């Protein structure tokens, strides 16, 4: 694992992408992996939207961007992303901050995995 998350095609995810597995390293990586799996799910369009918003905030076209998803509130700022678990387990940290590069890497890995599944022939 090079970053906070690793995406593997042919694993088992917990939501609509049963052919993709994502895992995270440390609390931030685990929450980032869960966000991608639960909130972006099997939608290439959602991954592209998040990547576009990262670039818009990074370049100053937008000051920030907020997305309220299934399980997480994502706030993108020019120098970081904040993930807040909307349904945290008892006695658990509900917010983590990650670098934009970590968020972008996780979303891009997920998008690439989704696109690779689209190219596979149906059985």
HUPESUL-V900068 format. One record per residue. RES is the residue in one letter. NEAR is the number of other C-alpha atoms within 12 Angstrom. Layout:
res:RES near:NEAR
res:RES near:NEAR
This chain:
res:X near:16
res:X near:14
res:X near:26
res:X near:31
res:X near:35
res:X near:32
res:X near:37
res:X near:27
res:X near:25
res:X near:17
res:X near:18
res:X near:17
res:X near:25
res:X near:21
res:X near:22
res:X near:18
res:X near:31
res:X near:20
res:X near:26
res:X near:31
res:X near:30
res:X near:39
res:X near:33
res:X near:27
res:X near:21
res:X near:16
res:X near:22
res:X near:30
res:X near:31
res:X near:28
res:X near:40
res:X near:46
res:X near:42
res:X near:39
res:X near:41
res:X near:50
res:X near:42
res:X near:30
res:X near:33
res:X near:35
res:X near:32
res:X near:31
res:X near:26
res:X near:26
res:X near:19
res:X near:24
res:X near:31
res:X near:23
res:X near:21
res:X near:36
res:X near:29
res:X near:21
res:X near:31
res:X near:37
res:X near:25
res:X near:20
res:X near:24
res:X near:24
res:X near:15
res:X near:16
res:X near:15
res:X near:17
res:X near:19
res:X near:24
res:X near:27
res:X near:22
res:X near:25
res:X near:21
res:X near:24
res:X near:20
res:X near:27
res:X near:29
res:X near:29
res:X near:35
res:X near:31
res:X near:36
res:X near:29
res:X near:24
res:X near:22
res:X near:24
res:X near:32
res:X near:31
res:X near:39
res:X near:30
res:X near:32
res:X near:24
res:X near:20
res:X near:18
res:X near:11
res:X near:9
res:X near:7
res:X near:14
res:X near:18
res:X near:23
res:X near:27
res:X near:27
res:X near:28
res:X near:33
res:X near:26
res:X near:33
res:X near:25
res:X near:32
res:X near:41
res:X near:32
res:X near:29
res:X near:41
res:X near:42
res:X near:30
res:X near:35
res:X near:45
res:X near:34
res:X near:25
res:X near:34
res:X near:35
res:X near:22
res:X near:20
res:X near:23
res:X near:17
res:X near:10
res:X near:13
res:X near:7
res:X near:6
res:X near:3
